[in-house]
Amino acid sequence: MIALFIYGASTLVNPFNVAALRCAAEFLELREEHNSRNLCERFDIYLNQVALQNWNDTLIVLRKCETLLPWAEELRIVSRCIESLAFMACMEILDPERRRDQPVVTLEALASQAWSLQIVEEIVDVWIKDLIALPFRFFERIIKSLRRQGMREKYVAPIILFYANKWVLSIKPCNFCESSGDTNSQSLDILQGVVNLLPISENASKIIPVGFYFSLLSKCLELGLTSGTIIAKLKGLIVSLLNTAFVEDFLLPTIEKGSFSSSFELATMESIISSYVSVNIGSNNTPLPSKSIVAELWDMYLGHIATDPAISFKRFMDLIEIVPMSIRQNHDYLYRALNTFLQGHLDLSEEEREMICKDLKCQKMSQEICVEVVQNELMPLRKADYP
């Protein structure tokens, strides 16, 4: 095609070939001043004045650059595409002042329910699908450009979330195929990159549902990452939003991995709850609603853990005592967790049953649960607590 241009033949330049033509012209040094064969300038003009003025054409040029590196980078074709896409996203697609047929995508719709990959997929707009289809090295730069050009965080965050949903959370680790090492390593690299893109301020982090952070944390454990900066950041984000979580968001071990009590999932949940208690309670045991919510979530979670027959009496007691009794305003879920544990550990002595149930109070139960407690033969009755 370069030869045809040089000899004056009529050859069409389009978004599919302009990046390759520009790189070829640079390679052949076709940049003579004031000459019709100055193809470098000619292709740059087409890029700037035609291709990069249109969303779809810009995406095409950028995708074609994947096979033209590092030339496309050195000639700033990639950076021009990225800046153009970010500008159009800010000014044409996401400008809150413009009237659009579809509402601007934010994450408020996900805040009132447990995290679900399917729900996320249902609300993704077409323009977001364009961006999340890009390789991470391009996607990361677009996100940074969006922020640099002033896009509000409540519009940027969903794009990051949807990207992680597509390339990290929806992909199962490959344990049996020959390329599993590369596949898992690539997923982990993208996961770490996504976490680094997440909002870091406390107010900004509240834009994203806490269930999403739990999902990323679960994926880290699934890929064998159990410590480090990424894990610490996710835990910190979760602790700051823990009272907005659902018990379905919590990390639940699978029995295939052995006993719940020795799982990374349970150890991670212990660490999160302990951090929450340390940060939000400390010497102040005032039973605020947010603290009571977290206590109930933990008791509901213990109800799942209690189904493991291998968990020991002492281990379960330690798990209960992570959250101070003073902030437990409702003992219904605590009772259910204890009842499940006792049903799976019928060999406990009377003394052990009394010890593990010592803080259970009928005064903090609903009437229905209180009646059930009194009639439960597994519960050690104490007149002071069960009038």
Secondary structure, DSSP 8 states (H G I E B T S, - for coil): -HHHHHTT------TTTHHHHHHHHHHTT---TT-TT-HHHHHHHHHHHTGGGSHHHHHHHHHHGGGSTTHHHHTTHHHHHHHHHHHHIIIIIS-TTS--SS----SGGGTTS---HHHHHHT--HHHHHHHTS-HHHHHHHHHHHHHTT--HHHHHHHHHHHHIIIIITS---SSSTTHHHHHHHHHHHHHHHHHHS--SHHHHTTS-HHHHHHHHHHHHHTT--SSHHHHHHHHHHHHTGGG--GGGS----GGGS-GGG-HHHHHHHHHHHHHHHHHTTT-----HHHHHHHHHHHHHHHHHTT-TTS-HHHHHHHHHTS-GGG----HHHHHHHHHHHHH-TT--HHHHHHHTTT--GGGS-HHHHHHHHH-TTS---TTT--
